[in-house]
């Protein structure tokens, strides 16, 4: 079982860095199941091809602009994931969609892809999350942990 939690975002732009902050929180917490890897993807691009090859599951954590109230957690899975890539909801979406399309083309795409995100309050310059997003960061961590638990349980259910 190989599961990657990919936190992406630019930590210089307040809430844009929420994905990276979730990965940092998970790393500090520890205790993840075997086979789960945390990757700080920053503002990743095609260099992520190799680390994302042949995964059982990929959980992407990112800032997601989808017209919901500010600081609202967002969970996209199943049929909603391709929709995510058809409309630009995240600044990193183009490079991530290129990576996933390349993996699909080579037959090495993740078995399951989930997007865990947060509607931003601010995308201005700053190293800290907005107070509203920072207050809800534990919810995003919990959503990510729930997705990890679901992914780890998949083989047993099959």
C-alpha positions as CSV (number, residue, x, y, z in Angstrom):
1,X,0.0,0.0,0.0
2,X,1.4,3.4,-1.1
3,X,-0.4,6.5,-0.2
4,X,0.9,10.0,-0.7
5,X,-0.4,13.1,1.0
6,X,0.7,15.9,-1.2
7,X,0.5,19.4,0.4
8,X,0.8,22.1,-2.3
9,X,0.9,25.8,-2.1
10,X,3.0,28.9,-1.8
11,X,3.6,29.7,1.9
12,X,4.5,33.3,1.0
13,X,0.9,34.0,0.0
14,X,-1.1,33.5,3.3
15,X,-3.9,31.0,2.7
16,X,-2.3,29.8,-0.5
17,X,0.0,27.8,1.7
18,X,-2.7,25.8,3.5
19,X,-1.8,22.5,1.9
20,X,1.8,22.8,3.0
21,X,0.7,23.7,6.5
22,X,-1.5,20.6,6.7
23,X,1.4,18.4,5.7
24,X,3.5,20.1,8.4
25,X,0.8,19.5,11.0
26,X,0.6,15.8,10.0
27,X,4.4,15.5,10.2
28,X,4.4,17.1,13.7
29,X,1.6,14.9,14.9
30,X,3.2,11.6,13.6
31,X,1.7,8.2,13.9
32,X,0.7,7.8,10.3
33,X,0.1,4.2,9.1
34,X,2.9,2.4,7.3
35,X,3.0,3.2,3.6
36,X,1.7,6.7,4.0
37,X,4.2,9.4,2.8
38,X,4.0,13.1,3.3
39,X,5.3,15.3,0.6
40,X,5.6,19.1,0.8
41,X,5.0,19.8,-2.9
42,X,5.3,23.6,-2.6
43,X,4.4,25.0,-6.0
44,X,5.2,21.6,-7.7
45,X,5.4,20.8,-11.3
46,X,6.5,18.0,-13.5
47,X,9.3,17.1,-11.0
48,X,6.5,15.3,-9.1
49,X,6.0,12.6,-11.7
50,X,8.3,10.0,-10.2
51,X,7.1,10.4,-6.5
52,X,3.5,10.1,-7.6
53,X,3.9,7.0,-9.8
54,X,2.0,3.8,-9.1
55,X,0.3,5.0,-5.9
56,X,-2.7,3.2,-4.4
57,X,-4.0,6.7,-3.4
58,X,-3.1,10.3,-3.7
59,X,-4.5,12.9,-1.3
60,X,-3.9,16.4,-2.5
61,X,-4.2,19.2,0.1
62,X,-4.5,22.7,-1.4
63,X,-6.1,26.0,-1.3
64,X,-9.3,25.6,-3.4
65,X,-11.3,28.6,-4.8
66,X,-14.7,27.2,-5.5
67,X,-17.1,30.0,-4.5
68,X,-17.9,28.7,-1.0
69,X,-17.8,30.9,2.0
70,X,-14.2,31.9,3.1
71,X,-12.4,29.3,5.3
72,X,-14.8,26.5,4.3
73,X,-13.2,23.0,4.0
74,X,-13.7,21.3,0.6
75,X,-13.5,17.6,-0.1
76,X,-13.6,16.4,-3.7
77,X,-13.5,12.7,-4.6
78,X,-14.9,10.3,-7.2
79,X,-16.5,12.1,-10.1
80,X,-15.8,15.5,-8.6
81,X,-12.0,15.2,-9.0
82,X,-12.1,15.4,-12.9
83,X,-14.4,18.4,-12.6
84,X,-11.8,20.0,-10.3
85,X,-9.3,19.8,-13.2
86,X,-11.7,21.2,-15.8
87,X,-12.1,24.5,-14.0
88,X,-9.2,26.4,-12.4
89,X,-9.9,26.2,-8.7
90,X,-6.3,26.2,-7.5
91,X,-3.2,28.1,-8.8
92,X,-1.3,24.8,-9.0
93,X,-4.0,22.9,-10.8
94,X,-2.4,23.2,-14.3
95,X,0.9,21.7,-13.3
96,X,-0.8,19.0,-11.1
97,X,-3.2,18.1,-13.9
98,X,-0.3,17.8,-16.3
99,X,1.5,15.5,-13.9
100,X,-1.6,13.3,-13.4
101,X,-2.4,13.3,-17.1
102,X,1.2,12.1,-17.8
103,X,0.8,9.4,-15.2
104,X,-2.4,8.3,-16.8
105,X,-0.8,8.3,-20.2
106,X,2.0,6.0,-18.9
107,X,-0.4,3.7,-17.0
108,X,1.1,4.8,-13.6
109,X,-1.7,7.0,-12.3
110,X,-2.8,6.7,-8.7
111,X,-5.6,4.2,-8.1
112,X,-7.6,6.9,-6.2
113,X,-7.2,10.7,-6.1
114,X,-8.8,12.9,-3.5
115,X,-8.7,16.7,-3.1
116,X,-8.8,18.1,0.4
117,X,-8.9,21.9,0.4
118,X,-9.9,25.1,2.0
119,X,-11.6,28.1,0.4
120,X,-9.1,30.9,1.1
121,X,-9.8,34.2,2.9
122,X,-6.7,35.9,1.7
123,X,-4.1,35.3,-1.0
124,X,-2.0,38.4,-0.1
125,X,1.6,38.5,0.9
126,X,2.3,37.0,4.3
127,X,3.8,33.9,5.9
128,X,0.9,33.2,8.2
129,X,-2.5,31.8,7.3
130,X,-5.4,34.2,7.8
131,X,-6.9,33.9,11.3
132,X,-10.1,32.3,9.9
133,X,-8.2,29.6,7.9
134,X,-5.7,29.0,10.8
135,X,-8.6,28.4,13.2
136,X,-10.0,25.7,10.8
137,X,-6.7,24.1,10.0
138,X,-7.4,21.2,12.5
139,X,-10.6,20.4,10.6
140,X,-8.6,20.1,7.4
141,X,-6.1,17.8,9.2
142,X,-9.0,15.7,10.4
143,X,-10.5,15.5,6.9
144,X,-7.1,14.4,5.6
145,X,-6.7,11.7,8.4
146,X,-10.2,10.4,7.6
147,X,-9.3,10.0,4.0
148,X,-6.1,8.2,4.9
149,X,-8.1,5.9,7.1
150,X,-10.5,5.2,4.3
151,X,-7.7,4.5,1.8
152,X,-5.9,2.2,4.3
153,X,-9.2,0.3,4.8
154,X,-9.9,-0.2,1.1
155,X,-7.8,-3.3,0.6
156,X,-9.4,-5.1,3.5
157,X,-12.9,-4.2,2.2
158,X,-12.1,-5.6,-1.3
